[in-house]
Structures are given as structure tokens and as C-alpha cells.
Amino acid sequence: MAKLNTCILINSNQPENRYGRFAREILVSEGLTGFSFVDLADGRLPEFEETALILVTRAILRRAQADALLEAVRRGAGAVFLQPQQWIVEQLGFAVASSVIYPGTVRIRYSYGGTGLSLQTHLPIPRYVLPAGPPDWLAVADALNAEWHETGHPAAATAPCGRGRVTLFFYDLAEAVARIRFGNPDLSGYTTSATWPWPHALDLFEGHLDPRAAHLPQADLHSQLLARMLTGTAPFPLARLWYYAEAAHRTAGVFESDGDYSEPGQFRALAAALEKRGGAATFYLMRATKLSETDVAELRARGHSFGPHADPLARDEELAFALPDALREETGKFAARFGAVSPTLQCHCAPWPGYMSPVPAHIENGYRLLFAYLPGSCAVWGRYLCGSGRPMRFCGLDGAIYDCWQQPLVIFDDETLIPYLRDRADLARRVFDTALDAVLTHSHTGVPILSHPVSFCTYSRPVMEHVFDRLHAAGAPLYNADAWLQFTDWRANTRVAQEQDGNGHFVCTVSGLQGRIPLMFPVKNLAPGATVVAINGHEASHSLLRRLGDDCLFVQLDAKEHGPVARVSVRAGGL
């Protein structure tokens, strides 16, 4: 067996490479969990085989290292560069850029749901020009200016190079995703949106999120473009894990509920509405909740989970100090009264006094998935404040990755939205339908939802039940926050290693299985009936589905049936 290497090249000593490690978080989100780091800070550049696939993050290479990488490509390897240095671009025939487009916008040419759409980067893009003549460079994406006007320069391009292929992103895609998801750090601690009079994650996006792109999951589209170009650049069929537990799932709902001062009957009504569609809730309870210990036990027995709805604003202290104090005190009191504490959280009124500074206090108190980023007006309701409906680990300006997931919200029913959800419910339903149709067809991003029991029972029920019904009709699971975190964690920790035998057959070893998840391969010109799939030596079924703009072969894996490690072999002329 020949091992098919996949790696991410970083240099952790270079400040320019601060988002190098975050690139792996993007790949994990895309199900590409088999990539390992090669850190140039630890030593010399290794010799790459012709079967290697290398993602080169924004690292400054010595010229000999750059030459060695390009030579590996000429022998058959694949390499994808994020914001490559000028020396590499010149070696590939591009003219030197004398200026940049700042801030640059990316319009994808070659993709699926993102084709023809304009995506923010918040970054400069140099004005390179595609070389004339062979090899034939294909512009993957165009660089537009801030007004979305043509510049005549590429944002990404790909071409054959010897026996291999090289792809260049002329912007640091990893940093672009971080800036889209986490907002403008210069605005941290300020109140900018006039929606709430205390610092909130929403304030990080004032003047940062272009309203023309708010309907797009921009961060997800950047990430999917990177995954697609890695797939197209790889010298072998690159296997990945699907986003959800079943191949038929094209999205998933994730539901959390701020209990606030709701009545017990309102909790039960919302719980019943979810259960009717096969879903469940994670309820966050105020210290003065009207639910009794018996009420909580009964709802837990029906599949719902609970945590505290910590209230830092109620403390007579600056938020920077009140937040960790409230988390510590209210988590302890909740545990003493109700027992198990959800590892997910949204604080009451969702204060967020900083950029990444609130994250460590949450981690110290056992919280690992946060719903702090939520839209604050009908202009962003049902859209993408953070450019995503998916979870991703927090990443600081210094490149530190936190073991805590940011889960942006898309649908919610705060009292600031009463006129919209009560008086313009038909419009809200149409907005959701438009967004969901795009999700099911193209981006497959998640649908995270917040509904307060009191809001559900007094004004938002017609809209929320429409959301539940549409998801249920689409076959989408409706997770509570705890179940979603559990799935997110083990999917991220599942590893996919690939090999090829002497007959050209591909074997994937998928380790760390704890549940159900499909493994998928891109398929090109696969003849019907020509594929044989085996799992752990036993012939297994597979399905062919159109996903992400490609025909893909799906193999369903299940830890109960296959154990924690599954070896998947695929024999097909089209792979």
C-alpha cells in the first residue's frame, strides 16, 4: 500500500502565518480531517512524494524551499497556496503586482452555490495577471473592488504543472474566513449597532458585513471553494466526511431556547412542538426560573437538556469582570439545584465584552459551544451575520485556537423583533423559505434557531412552526445544542487516512468513529455498476448523489456496525 499524504504547511514562528493553524479548522469543517501539520519552525522542509497533497498557508518560504515544493508538483504532487509570496508567483509565470485591491472582493467562477456571487475578504488582493500560453491557467475566482466592480485580475487560479497541479489563492483565505466569522476586532468593547445598550457580538459587524452579501453564508462559500480546489488539485480522489449523519441530510436544525421568565406551560408547549417534528431543545434557565426540579426532570426524560441562563448584566460590575463572575457563580448554583449542566451556553441578553477575551471564561466553566453571535434586526434575520450556520472553533488574533465552538444563530425571536415576527409573519416565512431553498440546493449550511418559550406562545409560533415544518419536510434532523455539540466534536476528531494499492484501488482508514457519518468521494465518469465498495473486508452498499456541484459516491459508516475504525476500499474505473 502506498500512503497518500495530505498535509498543511505552516511556519509558526512567522507572524504572517498566524492563521496557518486556523486553515486546518476550515478543512475539518469541510470534512477533510486527515491533514497533518508540517511546521517549518521545527526543521527543514520534508521531501514530498508525487502522491502528496500540500496546502501551503501564508508562510514565507526560502527560495530553495519554494523551488523544492514546485519540483514536487512537477513530479505529480498537488499544491494549493494561500497568498503565495511573490517569488512563487513569478516562477509560475505571473507578472509582478505593483498594487493591490483593498479591500478585495471575490467572485467565484468555478464552484457550486457560490458561482457568480460576490464574497467579502476584508483583505488586500494583489493585481496579478494570468500568464499567456501554456500551461493554461484557469481563473477560479475574480478579484473585484469594494464596489464589486471588475478589476481584470484573478483572486484564485489553477493550472497543471508538470505531472501535478498547482492552485493559487491570491488572498489568505483562512484569515478571510476568520474575519467574516468573528467580526472586526477594532470594534470590540464598543456599542455600535444601537440595538442593545451593552457590548454585544453584533457590534463587531457594524460596517463590517456588507448588507448586499448578508444573505450569503460567505465564510462557508470560501471554505467550500478551498475544499473543492483541494479536491481538484489532489493527485488522487480526496475522501471527506459529509457534514451530517446521513447522506440524505442536506442541512440540520440546531435548537436552543432562552427560558427567561417563561411559564412552565410555555416550556411544555415549545417542547411539544419540537417533539412533534422529531426534535428537542436545550433550555437555558434564569436563576429565578419558574420551572421546578420535577419539571426539569420530566423534560429531560423527553430528550431535552438544560443549563443556566447566566445574567452578567444583573451584577453591579463592569462586564469584563461581571461575565466570568456570573458564569462561575450561576453554573455552580444551577448544578447544585438541577444536576447536569449543558456544555453549551448563551448568556441572558448575550453580552460579549471583547473579541476573543470572553472565550476563556466560558471554557473554564465547562462551556464548549456558544450562541453569543446573533442578528439584532429584521435586516439580518434569516441571514448570515457571521457568514455561516456551522460551528467552528474560535481563533484569536495571535492564531490561538480555542477548544470552544462559535455557533452563529440565524433564526431567533427576541422581543426586538416582535413587530417583524408578529405583524409581518408572511414576510418572515418567505425570507426563511428563500434561505432554506438555497441551503438545501447549494451551501448545505446549518440552521441554528433560538426561540424563547414565552415568545413562542405569545407572538412567534406561526413563524417558528413554519421553520420546524420546513426542516422536517426536508428530512433535516433537529438537534438540541448538546446533541449537536456531541456530533460536532466526534466528527472533528474522526480521522481519514488514504492509501492506494498496486492495482490502483483506494483504501480509506476512518478512525475515531462514535456514531453514523457518510464518507464521500468525488466521482468523475463513473460507469454504472462499475464500483465495488467494502468496509472492513465485507462488501457494502453505496449511493451516488449530486452534492456541492459534483457527483459523489457516499459510503455510510456506523460505529455500531463497523466499530471505531473502518477500512473502506473502493474499486472503480471512475475513481
N, C-alpha and C positions, 0 to 999 in steps of 0.2 A: 504493500500500500504506500502511495506517495501522499504525504501530508500537504494539504492546500493551505498555505499560510495566509492569514489576514491580520494586518497589524496597523496601528496608529502611530505615526512617527511624531514625537514631541521633543521639546528641549525645555525642561522645567526650570532651567537656570535663566532663561530669557524672558524678560517682562513682556515682550511682544507675543509670547506664547501662552499668556495667562488663560486663554480659553482652549488651550490644547486638550486638556483633560475633559472639558465640557463636551468636546466633539464626541467622546465615547457615550455620553448621556444621550446625545441625539441618536446615535446608532442603536443604543438599547431601546429607545422609544420606537424605533423603526423595526425592531425585532432582529437586528444584526448584532447578536450578543457574543459572537465568537472572536471579536477583535481584541488583541492584546496590545499593550503599550511597548514601544521601543523608545527609550528616553536617551537622547544623545548626551544628556548631562551625566549619564552613568558610564560612558565609554564611547567606543568607536561605532561607526555605522556597520551593522552586520552585512554579510553578503546575502543578497536576496536571490532566491531561486526563480526560475522562469514561471513557476506556478504561484508566485506571491501576488497578493493584492495589498497595496500600501496606500493608506490615507495620510498624506503629509499635511499636518496642521501648520499654522503660521509660524514656522520656525526658520531662523536664518541659518542656512547651511553653508559650510565651507564649499569652495568651488569643486574640490575633489569629491566631496560627498554628493553634491548635485550631479556631477558627471557620473558617479557610480550608480545613482538612482536611475538616471536616464539610460545608462547602459543595461541595467536590469530590465527595463521596459523593452528595449530593443531586442533582448533575448526572449521576450514573451510575457513578462510581468505586466501588471496593470498598476497605474499610479494616478491618484486623484490629489491635486494640490489645492489647498485653501490659501488664497492670497499669496501666490508664489513670488519669491524675490525676483528682482529684475534679471539677474544672471540666467536663471532658468528660462524665463520667458524669451530672452534674447536667443538662447541656444535653440529654442524651438521655432525661431524664425520671425518672431514678432518685433515690430519696431519699438524703440524706447518710448515710453509715455512721458510727455513733458508737462502734463497737468492731470488733474483728477476731477471727477464729477462728485460733488459733495453737497448734500447727502445724495447718494446714489439710490436709484430705484431699479428693481429687477423685474423685467417682463419675460416670463418663461415662454420659450418657443416649443420646447420638446419635453412634454410632461403629460400629466393626466388632468386632474382637476384644476391645476394651475395654469394650463395653457392660455396664453393671451392675457393673463391677469398681471396687474402691477403690484409688486410687493416692496414694502419698505426694507431698508437695511440699516439706516441711521449711520452709515459708514461711507468713506470715500471709495470710489471705483476708478482706477487709472484708465486713461484713454488709450488703450492698446488697439491695434488694427490687425485683423486677421491676415496671416501671410497669404500671398498669392501662389497658386501652383501646389503641386503635391508636396507633402501629404495633404489631402483635402480636409481642411478644418471645418467642422460643423459648429455654428453658433448655437449653443444650447439655450442661452438667455441673452437678452439685450439690456444694455445699461441706459436707463432713462434718467433725466434730471428730476429735481424735486417737483417740478410742474408736470411730470410724466410726459415730457417731450422727447422725441428721438434724439439721440446723440451720435448715432452711427458707430458706436463702439460696443463690443460684446461684454456681458457680465460673466459669461461662462462659455467654454468651448471645449470640444473634444476632437481627437484625431488618432488614426493609427500611427504607431511609432515602431518601425521595425516589425517584429513579430508580436509586439504588445500594443497597448493603447494608453494614451495619457489624456487626462481631463484636467482643465484649469478653471477654478473659480477665482475671479479677479477681486473678490472680496472675502473677508473672513466670515464664512457662513456661520461658524459656531458663535462668534461674537454677535452677529446679526440676530440669531435666534435668542440669545440671552437678552439683548436689548429690547427685542419685541416682547418677550415674555415678562421681564422683570421691571420694565419701565425706565425712566430717566433718573439715574442716581442723583443728579444735581437737584432734583425736586424733593428728595427725601426729607421728611420732617416738616414740610410746608403744607398748608391747606390751600389748594389751587382751584378746586372744582366748584366751590360754593354749594356742593350737595350736602356735605356734613361739616360741622364746625370743629372738627378734630382731625389730626393727620390720619390718612386712610390710604390704602394701596392705590385707590383710584387716583389720588393726587399725583402719583408718579407718571400718569399718562396724559396730563393736560398739555396740549400742544405737541404731544409725542405720537399719539395714534392719529394717523391721517383718517378723518371721517370717511373719505372715499374708499378706504380699504377696511373699514370696521367689520364689514360683512364677511371678510375672508379670514380663515384660520391661517394667517400669514406665516407664523412660526412653523406650523405643520407642513405647509406647502414648501417652504425652504428645506425642511428636513426630508420630505419625500423626494424632492429633487436630488438631494445628495444621495439618498438611498438608491434612487433609480440610476444615477450616474455611476455609482459603485457597482451596481449590477451589470451595467453596460460595459464597464471598464474591466471587470474581472475576467481572468483567463479561464474561468470555469463557471458553471451555473451556481450562483451565490444563493445559498439557502437562508431563509429568515423565518422567524416566528410571526404568526399573524397577530393582529392587535388584540384579538378577543379569543374566547374559549372555543368557539366553533367557527368553522369556515363560513357558515351561513350568516354569522353575525356581521353586519356591516357598520354597526355602531353599538354603543351601550349607554344606558342612562345611569347616572350616579346620583343618589338622592340623600340629602341631609336636611335637617329641619331645626331651626332655632325655636325652642319651646316658648321663649319669652314668658308671658303671663297667661298662656292659653289655659282653657278649662280642660279637665280630664276627658270630657266627651268630645272635644275638638281633636285631641290627640288620637282618640279611638277612631274618629271619622276619617282622618287623614291616613292612619294606618290601614284601615279597611279599604280605602280607595287604592292604595298601593298593592295590598294583598290581592285584590280583585284582578290586577294585571301581573301577578306573579312577582311583585316587588316587595321591598322592605325599606325602612328608614333607619337612619342614625339620628336620634333626637339629642339635642344639647339642652340641658335643663338649667334654668336660673336657680340660684341658691334658694329663692322663695317659690320654687315651682309648686303648683297645685297638685302634682302627681304624688301619690303615696308610694311607699316601698312596695306595697302589694300591686299597685297599678303598673309599676316598672317591671316587676317580676312577670306579670301576665303578658305584657307586651314583648318582653324578652323571649318568652316561651313561643311567641308567634313569629320570631325571626328578626325582631328589631333590636337595635343596640343603643347605648346611652353614654353620654359624657357630660361634663359640666359646661355651662354656657358662661364662662368666666367674664366678669364685668370690670375691667380696669378703670373705666370712666367713673365708677362709683367711688373710687378711692380719692382722698384728698392729697394727690401727689402728681408730679409730672409723669406723663405717660411712659417715658423711658424707664422709670422706676416702678410705676404702678402695674405695668404689664407683667413683668416677671413675678412681682409680689402676688398679684391676683392669680396667676397660673399656679404658683406653688400652694397658696392657701386654699383656693377653691378646688383644686384637684384632690388635695388631701381630705377635705370635708366631703366631697362627693363620694370618694372611695369608702370613707367610714360609714356613710349612710346607705349607699346603693350598691357597693361592691365594685365589680369590674368597671374599669374606665376605658372608654374608646380611645385608641391611639390617634384618632383624627379630631380636628377641632375647628370651630370658628368662634371667636370671642363675640360677646354681645357688642353690637354696633361696629364690629370689625375694625377697631383701631389698629394702625400699623405705623408706629413712630420710627421710621427709618427706611433703609433699603434692605439690607440683609440682617441688620442688628437685632430684629425681633426673633430670628430663627433659632439661635442657640438656647434662648429661654424656653422655647417650646420643646426642643429636643431634651433639655434637662428634666422636663416634667413628663416625658414619655410620649410626646406627640410627634407623629411622623408623616402626617398628611394634613395640609392646611387649606382651608377655603377662604382665606383672607382677601383674595383678589376677586372683587365682584363689581359688575357695572352699576352705575349710580343713576342712570336716567333711561328714559324710553329710547333715546337715540342710540344706546348701546345694548339695550335689552334684546336677547336672542342673537346677539352678535359676539364678537371676539375681542374683548378688551386686551387680552394678552396674546392674541393671535393663535389660540389653541383651546381645545376642550380636553386635552390629555394631561396626565400628570408628568412632571419632570422634576428632578432634584434641583433644589436651589443652588445657585452658583454665585459666589461673591466676586467683587471687582478684582481681587487678588487671585482668582481662579480656584479658590477653595470650594470643594463640592460638599454640601451638607447632606447627611443621611436623613433627609426630610423632603417630602414631595410637595411642590406647588401644584394645587389643583384649582385652576381658574373656574369660576362659575359663569354660566351663560344664561340660565333661566332662573329668575327669583321674583319674590313678591313682597319686597319691602314696602312699608307704608308710603314712602315717597312715590311709589308707582300706582297708588290707588286710582287716580283719575285715568290712567292708561289701562290698567287691567280691569277696572270695573266699567268705565264708560266707553272704552274703545277695545273691548274684548275681541271683536271680529278682526280688527287690525292686528292685534297681538297674535291671534291664531294664524293669520295669513303670514305674518313675519316668521313665525316658527315653522310653518309648513315649507316656506321657501328655503329656510336654512336647513331643515331636515332633509329635504329632497337633494340638496347639494351634498350633504354629508353622506347619504346613502349611495349616491351615484359616484362621488369623486373622492372626497378627503377622508371619509370614514373616521373623523374625529369623534370624541365622546360628547355626550350631552349631560353636563353636570347641572343639577337642579337643587334649588333651595325653596322650600315653602314652609311658612310658619303655620302651625295648626289654626291659630286664630284668624290669620289672613285667608287660609283655605276655606274656612267655614263662613267668612263674612263677605269676601269680595273676589277672591282669585280662583275659586273652584272651577268655573266654566273654562278658564284658560288652562289651569293645571291638569284637569281631567282630559282635556284635548291633547295635551302633551303626553300624558300617560298612554292614552289610547293610540296615538300615532306610533309611539315607540313599540307598544305591544303588537300592533298590527304589522309592524316591520320585522317582527321576530327578535327585537333587541332585548337583551336582559336588562333588568332594572335593579342594580346593586344598591345596597346601603354602603355608607362610607367605609365601614370596617371590612366588608367583603371585598370591596374594590381595592383597598389597600393591600389586603392579603394576596389578591390576584396580581396586583402591580408588583409587589415585592418578589414573588416567586418567578414571575415571568422575567423580571430583570436579572434574577440570579440563575436562570436557566442558560446553559452554555451550549453552543452549537459548534462542533469541530467537524471539518470536512476532509475527506480523503478520496483518492482515486486509485482503483486497482489497475492491473496491467491490461485489462480488457476495456478500459475506458468507462467502467461503471463507477457511480458515485455512492459514497457511504458517508452518512452524517451520524455522528455520535451526539445525541442530545442528553445532557446530564443535568441533574437537579430538578427533574420533573416532580411536581407535587399535585398536579391536577390535570385538566384537559387543556390542550392547546394544539392548533394545527401548525405543521411545518410546511412551508411553501417554497416552490421553485419556479423561476420564470421558465416558460416553455416557448421554444421557437420551432415552428414547423414540425410539431409532433404528430406523427401518423396515428390515427385512431387504433387502439388496441395494441400499440407497439410498446407500451410501458408495463414493466413488471416492478412492483414495489414489495419489499419485505421489511418487516420490523422484527428485530431480534431473531432473524433466520426464518420467520414464518411469513408466507405470502399475505399481503394486506391490501385492502381496497384503497382507492384514491379517487379524487374528483378533480375535474378541470373547471375552473371558474375564471371569469374575466374580473380582474381586480387591478386597480392602480394603473390602468391603461395597458395591461399585458394579460395574456392567457397564462394562468398559473396552475401548477399542479399542487394540490393540497393533500397532505397525509395527516390524518387525525391521530394525535398521541394522547394517551391516557395513563397516568401513573398507576391507577388501579389495575390496569390490564398489562402494562408494559414495564412497570417498576420505575425506579428513579433514573435509570439510564436506558435509553432506547437507541439501538443502532438501526438506522433507516438506510436501506440500499435501494437504488433506483437504476434500472436498466431501460434506456430508451434512446432511440436514434436521434430524437429531437433535443436531447439534453447535452 
